[in-house]
Amino acid sequence: MKKNLIYILALLSLLIGACDKPSPVELTTGEQQPEDPIELTILNQNPSAEMNSTEPDSGLVFIPPPDLRFGAHIVVVKSKIKDGDSVKKANLAQGIFYDLSSPVKDESGKIVSFKTLPVQFIRFKNITAREVQHIARFRRNSQIVDTLLGPKFILVRRPGQLGDPFDYEPGTVIPIDIKKHFSPAERFNVTAPPDITGEVEVITRNNGAKAFSLKWDKLNHNSIDIVLSGISLSSSRVVPLFRIRTTDDGALVIPANIMRSIPVSYFSKLVVTFIRQTESLADFSPGRIYFQIQSLDNKVISLN
């Protein structure tokens, strides 16, 4: 199926202006005929800086970056990872609560995050999340620095590790209990999305250009996200590069011009992540709380 790209020019202008290096993306729409529109977002303007990247052993490959529009951001992820003949699974639940009165700014004065707040507890399916340090990477004085923002709350089970005893079934209701200090506990019920399973075929055009042909178990309802990431040669961290939002109709060809824009010299492998998610909002003083529940299927593609 051929799909026409809708490029968000304001976003691209912002990203180009915010970085030392020009955008690695040279986008054209001439390769495809209009049909179903898709949206493309650049997730890492400078891949060598490894911003928003995840640890090599995370097993989750792509975790949504914190959403600063709301007072709190809750993420629950169920992930499959296929690398060659190896198939692994991982689960994560994470809660971040922002102090909206304490913004964190980059060297240009732009607000890039907020300090975070403690809560007495957050429980996913009656399992209490652990409090850990929330560390983010920002550009300051022309350098990338790790910055401690405060606490976050997490449950995680990674491949090959015992981890936290947290699991859930696709399509089921997940109860989440949150108790702020000096306030009664509140329960929020969120619904997990149906599972998603995808396949990736590397195809070569007549001119030698490579493209990815993707297929997945379609629902023909709402949309899904496709995230392209690279596994860093220097650190083995997983660096997200692009997010493509498209209709959930089971097929997509990622154009060769997007593939050419990936600086493959930085990476040992590429990762294609299929994401089906449910989203919801609820009142939560001092601002709303954003729930993002995801089913992920990650395909690791060798560059050799």
Disulfide bonds with the S-S distance in Angstrom:
none
